[in-house]
Amino acid sequence: MKKGPESGTWPLAGVPGKLAESNPDNNRSGGASAKEKVILSSPGELENAQLKPSRETPRKKLCGYLNKLGIKGPIKTWKSRWFVYDENKCHLLYYRTAQDVNPLGSIDLSSASFDCKVENGEGVFEVRTPNRVFTLKAISKQAMMYWLQQLQVRRWEFCNAQSRFPVGSSQLVNEPLVDRTNVVDSEDFMPPVKTPTEVVGLKAASLPAPQTSTALQNISLKHPWTEIQNTVYNICVSKQLRGNNGNIFNFSEFQEHPESLDEEQEAEVEAGCAVKEEIPEDGRLESRVNWVRKAKWMNSGFLGLAEELSRERSSMDKVSVLQQQILTLTEEVKSQKELVKLLHKALEAAQQEKRVSSMYLTAAEDKDRLELVRHKVRQIADLTSRLEALEKEKKELEQVLALRDSHIQELKEHVQHLMEKNHAKQEVIMALTEQMARELSDPLQEANTITAETLYKQQEEIEHLKDDIDAYKTQNQFLNSEIHQVTRLWTSAAENEKALLMKCACLQARNCQMESKYLTVLRKLQETVPGLPSSDAELVRNLIQEALQWDVKEGAEEGLNLNPVSEYDEYGFMTVPDYEVEDWKLLAKIQALEIKSNNLRSQEVVEKPLRDRWNSVGELSPSAELKSLIRSGIPVEHRQRVWRWIVSRHCSRLPDHYQRLLRQSKSTEHPACRQIELDLPRTLTNNKYFSSPTSQLIPKLRRVLLAFSWHNPAIGYCQGLNRLAAVALLVLEDEESAFWCLVHIVENLMPADYYSDTLITSQVDQRVFKDFLAEKLPRLTAHFEQHQIDVSLITFNWFLVAFVDSLVSDILLRVWDAFLYEGTKVIFRYALAIFKYNEEEILRIHDNVEIYQYLRFFTRMIVDGRKLMNIAFNDLNPFPMKLLRNRRAMHREELETELCELEQIKAAYVKERAEQGPQDLQEVVSEEEEEI
């Protein structure tokens, strides 16, 4: 093998022919990714890989010369640069010349936008990146539009390819990305620009670089090291090429022998583009392999460009000629088919005539011949009638044609008339023009006439304005295209962000579950501490102490926290109760983590669709759909509006009624005032708005309770009303609205005497609840009876205050949503659902003291509100209101009978004690008397 190529030239930057490449990262250009490195096993393989044409047609490389605006202080100069698009990283690399080996820098197009302004000049466009604005200039307007369109397409393809996530463990994360495609939007705002082959692509590389006014103007002063590397490399290449051929730029030799190129060499031009990126940056490769590679590329590249273009043009002409011939032959085949059909019909008629004639000749008797003749006569008559019908139709068509001809003649006359009128108008215009010209030629008006020079300038100005209009139209089309594509890219990025947020939520939920399980294990170990060795017990205590010091909000400091569990929720309730007992503190921490995990898991799957359904609800009106929505839970942003609507449906507000009650409470002290003051500090102690006497809602709560005590003297005040009013205040905020909400609960939702002195209806509901518990949960009822558990000791407070201070705030407010809309039946449903939710846990406890201890706090451990809601409204069906009313009536009658008997026993006892009282006192001897 020879040491040098047969005919050499310079290798191109960013196109096939470059072997030795230094890392552009040293030049801070960020464009090193344009040369993807694949190491070949031997120089022979390297040569074969370069010289063998590719079977697949590689994509055309986007490269060419552009002028780049360089700014050095106040000096702005245009510098010619060779630009190459990097498919791997969506970077636009730029070199000083096409023969340079190292890029001067790169432009990141993945997050860039493009702009072209008419006022900047022809061919000038901008590439705006987040860090810098690059101003480039093409040789013509067509070249500029080609570059912009191609850069848009490459950016779209790269961003779509990058937006696809690898398949992860969570199916939910990948769902929004299923329907993505890499196809550019079908809406074309402007037609595709034809490729300007003379200034873009491989042909442009064979042309000399555009010259600048001075020799040093085109040198990059920002990248001296890169300039030195490229210069040294070019000098080495030129020396070796002179030694082999004596001429560096040997293009004339190539042009003199275009016929020496064959089809295999043409294919090597495109094959070189693909193989170029597989060349490793290894200076230890043998130089003879390098020069063979460059020589082969040059023989199959620059030598064949003109021939390739001419062949493409001739092949296109051949294709057009062949297509025209195909159309001609197709028409001829159609006409031949029609002729064949007509001949078939004539042949069938002749064959029929022949059969009839043969039958006539072969007939043996005159009778048969006569029958054939009659048949023929009938056919002649039939054909005669058809001929007459056709002639009649012909006459009708002739009449129609005559009418149309007459109409056409009328139209022609009308057109002639209009032309004559137009001609007359033109004559008038010409006469007026001549008259105006004569008047303008008057010497007295010469100062006001428009000279020929002025008219010419105006015409030139009009032409310039037309050009500007065309330029602005093109600019508008491109900017519309750019805005549309950037909007789609932004939408795609938003979908990716949403998917990542959902994935983050899933990961946070799993993390909370793992922490919860870890704390549960610590709690189990805490129970076994007395039986552990001292070292192990100390280790367990340290782990528990460390776990209690964890902050449930610590994830927000490290990264994105989608649904942080703060110390208080939206209504001021504590998310982690502050228990004094260390065991309960650990339970509270587990509960907080479970709540956070549940909220994160249901945020996108359940809560967002529910919130969307609520957002679509306009004016509220009673319906089955609204009932279903309220049962599912009202979002925070809609809860106040819905509660106000529910209360206003059942309570007609009296004007100034609440203010009058407040004035009455100020003027006269109510008997229940003292009890109200005692209960205020004990109201919702786990809420920051009521946790201290100086809290901001305490005065409002005091006024609401005093107003209600004057509004309903039969009840006045009962312990428990303070909690109902407090929850109403938290949601409705306005104290008058909270007052009417309390009125609605006491007087409309709850049965009569529910908050009376005897609490008789509350006791009735406890008996009714025990009946329902026995019917719906027989195993649990039997378990309670076996261990002599009276559930009314736990559930009585549930019914009296509608689960306030029993359930976590999120579930409590969902219960209240349905309770305010449907009534007390919701309390029965949720009370049964709570026992159903924890049935298996209760059945595992076989000690009555432990059961009571568990029942004291087990409602606070319910964190899955959706599961509890499904149990309450689905698993416990049917639950008719009629049955509830009948059970209440039955148990009320029984309870009133029992109370009457109790009163009779009490009266008898009092009477008996009254009669025996004096005698007993006489028999009583004091201790002092006994001592005496």
CORCOR-V756907 format. One line per field, one symbol per residue. phi: phi as a letter, one per 20 degrees, with the letter a starting at -180 (. if undefined). psi: psi as a letter, one per 30 degrees, with the letter a starting at -180 (. if undefined). burial: b if it has 9 or more other ideal C-beta (glycine too) atoms within 8 Angstrom, else e. Layout:
phi: ???
psi: ???
burial: ???
//
This chain:
phi: .ffcffbdbffeencgpddeceffffelemdfffdfdceefbffffffffeffefeeffffebrecedfeccmeeccecfcedceeffclddecdfcfefedferbceefddcdbcdfffofnebcdddgdadddccefbffffffgffffffffffffffffeeffdfefffeffdfefceefgffeebffeffeffccofffffeffgedfcfefefeefcfffffgffffffffffffffecmbfeeffffffcfffedfffffffffffffgfeefecfefffffgfffffffffedffdfffffffffffffffffffffffffffffffffffffffffffffffffffffffffefedfffffffffgfffffffffffffffffffffffffffffffffffffffffffffffffffffffffffffffffffgfdffefefffffffffffffffffffffffffffffffffffffffffffffffffffffffffffffffffffffffffffffdggeeffffffffffffffffefdfdffffeafcfcfeefcefdnffecfeeefffffffffffffffffffffefefdfffffffffefeffbgafffffffffoeggfdfffffffffffdcefefmfffffffffffceegeffffffegfeelfedfecfbfeffeffffffffffffefcffembcgoffffffffffeemfffffffffffffedeeffmfdffelffffffffffffffffecfffffffffdlddfffeegfgffdlmfmddfgffgffffgfffedoffffffffffffffdgffffeeccfffffffffcfffeedeffffffffdcfefebffffffffffffffffffffffffffffffffffffegfffffffdfffffff
psi: klflleklaklkkglkgkejkljfffghfggfffjkkjklfleeeeeeeefkkkekjlkkkjllklkkjkjjbfkklkkkkjkkkjfeghkjkklelfflfklfalkjfegllkkkkefflkgklkjjlfflkkklklfleeeeeeeeeeeeeeeeeeeeeffkkkkafjeeefefgegklgkkkfjjfklkkkkifffkaeeffflkkkklelefefkjffieeeeeeeeeeeeeeeeeeefefgkeihfeeeffhfffkleeeeffeeeeeefefgklijffkkeeeeeeeeeeeeegdeegeeeeeeeeeeeeeeeeeeeeeeeeeeeeeeeeeeeeeeeeeeeeeeeeeeeeeeeeefkelfeeeeeeeeeeeeeeeeeeeeeeeeeeeeeeeeeeeeeeeeeeeeeeeeeeeeeeeeeeeeeeeeeeeeeeeeeffkffgeffljleeeeeeeeeeeeeeeeeeeeeeeeeeeeeeeeeeeeeeeeeeeeeeeeeeeeeeeeeeeeeeeeeeeeeeeeeeefgefglleeeeeeeeeeeeeeffkkfgfffffakjeikjlelafggkkfjkikekeeeeeeeeeeeeeeeeeeeefefeeeeeeeeeeffkckkkkleeeeeeeefkkleffeeeeeeeeefffjjkkkgeeeeeeeefeekkkfgeeeeeefefgkifgkffgflfglffeeeeeeeeeeeefeifeeckkkefeeeeeeeeeefekeeeeefeeeeeefeekllgegaefheeeeeeeeeeeeeeeeeieeeeeeeeeghkjfffefeeeeeghgkgelleeeeeeeeeeefefaffeeeeeeeeeeeegeeeeffkgkeeeeeeefegfffgjfjeeeeeeeefefgklikeeeeeeeeeefeeeeeeeeeeeeeeeeeeeeeeeefeeeeeefkkleeeee.
burial: eeebbebbbbbbbbbbbbbbbbebeebebbbbbbbeeeebeebebbbebbeebbeeebeebbbbbbbbbbeeeeeeebbbbbbbbbeebbbbbbbbbbbbbbbbbbbbbbebebbbeeebeebbbbbbbeeeebbbbbebbbbbbbbbbbbbbbbbbbbbeebebeeeebebbbeebeebeeeeeeeeebeeeeebbebbbbbbbeeebeebeeeebbebeebeebbebbeebbeebbebbbebbeebebbebbeeebeebeeebbbbbbbbbbbbbbbbbeeebeebbbbbbbbbbbbbbbbbbebbbebeeeeeeeeeeeeeeeeeeeeeeeeeeeeeeeeeeeeeeeeeeeebeebbeebeeeebbeebbeebeeeeeeeeeeeeeeeeeeeeeeeeeeeeeeeeeeeeeeeeeeeeeeeeeeeeeeeeeeeeeeeeeeeebeeeeeeeeebeeeeeeeeeeeebeebbebbebbbbbbebbbebbeebbebbebbbbbbbbbebbbbbbebbebbbebbebbeebeebeeeebeebbebbeebbebebbebeeeeebbbbbeeebebbbbbbbeeeeeebbbbbbbbbbbbbbbbbbbbebebbebbebbeebeeeeeeeebbebbbebbbeebbbebbbbbbbeebeeeeebbeebbebbeeeebebbebbeebbeebbeebebbbeeebebbebbbbbbbbbbbbbeebbbeebbbbbbbbbbbbbeebebbbbbbbbbbebbbbebbbbeebbbbbbbbbbbbbbbbebbeebbebbeebebebbebbbbbbbbbbbebbbbbbbbbbbbbbbeeebbbbbbbbbbbbbbbbebbbebeeeeebbebbebbbbbbbebeebbbbbbeebeebeeeebeebbeebbebbbeebeeeeeeeeeeeeeeeeeeeeeeeeeeeeeeeee
//
